[in-house]
């Protein structure tokens, strides 16, 4: 799984962004300061805010690049600074890309995937459970070795279930992680996506309904319980 270090001092923004990234299949650690970032364990990619309270992000980027265990780590600067000079300084300090706030999570994930493809670090981007393989970098899915074409939301939904394979994921958690809402009116949308996902995978009992709670993805050998209607 791809490990992300999110360096952001705005707590609300950081928590929201971390939740969205986790919904897309990333493992996220957070740091609020430059000191926290430098003390954090290595990651596959660093999302770096420039306006930190204890050190400018440009300097922090250079310091991260000096760490031997971060040598192959991809760095994306995520900042409200829009000036061309800031972008140039950021890239010259060692950043692989530069994204301006406000963020669109789909664009950020696409940039992360592109940057990871250019880095030399070997990253395990594939989630596997039973007959299912989901590649986070290419957003592709195999079921029993055959490719399955999924929409963006279907893929995101499957990733959440794969990450919690064997455990029950509540409807509320699925709505928050995939649709970023807990509005009850979205429940029907979730049910439709679950039904479509079962149909496309061709294994309707792989995703089980736990009545009154949510859904559980199980391995083939444990999928003998018939799936309830979504």
N, C-alpha and C positions, 0 to 999 in steps of 0.2 A: 504494500500500500504506500502511496506517495505521502511523505511527511512534509507538512508546511509549518514554517515558523512565521507567525503573524506578529509584526512589531508595530503596535498602534496604541497610542495613549488615550484615545477616546474610547471609554469602556463600552458605551452603548453601541458604537459603530463596530468595535472589535468583536463583541459578542454576536451581533447580527451577522457579520461577515463570516465569522467562524462557523456559525450554524449553517449558513448557506453552503459553505465549502464542504462541511461534513456531509450535507445532504447530497453533494455531488461525488462523494466517495473518498474525500481526502481526510487524512489524520492531521489535526491542527493543534499546535502548541501556541501559546500566546506570551508576549512580553510587552510590558507597558513602557519600558525605558531602554535606552541603549545598554545600560549595565545589565539589565535582565536578558537582553538579546545576546550579549557576549558571554553570558554565563549559561545560556541554554544549550542543550545537546544539539548535535548537527542535524540538519534537515535536508531534504531534497530540493526545496525551494523556499526562499525567504521573500515575504511580502513586507516591504519596508516603507513606513511613513517617514517623511523628511522632518516634520515638525515635532521632534521629541523634546521633552523637558530638560534632559541632561546632556544632549549632544546633537549636533546637526546630523541629519540622515546621510549627507554626503560623506562626512568623516566616518560615520558608523559603517557605511558600505565599504570604505577602504579598510577599516579595521577587520570586518568580517572576512574580506578577501585575504587578509594576512594570516588568518587561522588555518592551520594545516588541515583540520578535520572538516573545514568548509570549502576546501579548495575547488571542488567540482559542483558546489551548490549554485543553483540558479537564483538570481536576485531580480525581483521586479519592484521598482519604486512605485508606491501608490500614494499620491499626494495631491493637494489642492493647488500646488504651484504650477502655473500654466506657462510661464515665460520660457522662451526658447533657450535662453542662457542656462536656466535651471536644468532643462532636459539634457543639454550638452554636458554640463558638469556631472549630472547623474550617470550618464552613460560612460563618460570618461573615468569616473571613479570606480567602475567595475560592474555597474548594473547591466543586466541583459535586456531589460525593457523598462518602459516608463509609462505608467497609466495615471491619467488625471481623474480626480474625483469630480462629481459623484460617479459611483461605480455601477456598471451593469454586470451582474454576476456571470451571465453567459459569455460576455466579451472577456472578462477577466479569466475565466476558465479556459477559453480558447487561447488566450495569450500564454497562460501557464503551460498548456499542452505543447504549444509551438516552441516555447523556450526549453522545455524538458527534452524535446526531440533534438535540440541543438547541443545540449550538454553531454558530457562524456560519461556521467555517472549512470550506472546500470540500475534502473528503478523498476521494481515489480509493480506494474500498474494493473495487474489482473486480479479480480476477485473471483474465487471459485467455490462453488458449493454443489455437490452432487454432479448433475449433468450440465450445470450452468457455468459459463465463463463470461465475465464482463470486463472488457479492457477499458480502463478509465481514460487512457491517453487517446485512443482512437474512437471511443464511445461506440464500440462494436460488441455484439453479443453472439456467443455460440451456445446452442442447446443440443446436447448429444452430438457435438461436432458439426452441426449445420448452422449456417449464419441465420440470424433472426433480425429483421428490420424493425426497429422500434422508433417511436417519436421521441422527442426530447424529454417530455414528462414521463413517458413510459420507462425510458432508460433510467431517469433519476429515481423513479419509484422502485425499480428493480434493484438499484444500487443500495438504497436504504434497507430493503429486505435482505439483501445478500450480506450486508455488514452486520445485521442482527440475526443471521441464519440460526434457526432453531428456537429463537425467542419470539414472543408475541410483541408486535409493534402496534401501539394503539392507533386508532384512526386520527386522533388529535395530533400525535407525533408525525404521522405521515403527511397530514395537511400542512403542518408547520414547516417540515423539512423540504417538501416538494413544491408546495404552492405558497409558502410563507404567509399562511393565514390559518386561523382556527374557526372561521365563520362556518356555522353548521350547514349553511346553504351549499357549501362546497362538497359535502359528503356524497352527494349523488355523482359528482364528477369523479371522486375517488373510486366509487363502486364501479363506474363505467370503465375506468382505466384498469382496475384489477381484472375485470372480466375480459377486456381486450388483451391484457398481458397473458392471462391464462391461455387464451385462444392462440395467440401468436407463438407461445412457447410450445404448445402442443401437449402440455402435461398439466391438465387442469387441477390435479390433486397436489401439485408441487406447492402451490400457494393456498394454505388452508385459512378458512374463516373461523375466527374464535368469536362466537356470538356475543354481542354486547361489548366487545373490547376492541378487536382489530384483526390483524392478519399475521400469519407465520409462514416463513419459507422453510421447507424441510427437504432433506436429502431424499433421493429416490427410494432408498430402502425403508424410509420412515413415512412414505407418502401413501400408506394404505388407507388412511381415513378419507372418505370422500369429502371433497370440498363442498361446503355449504354455498348457497347462493350469496353473492356479494351483498 
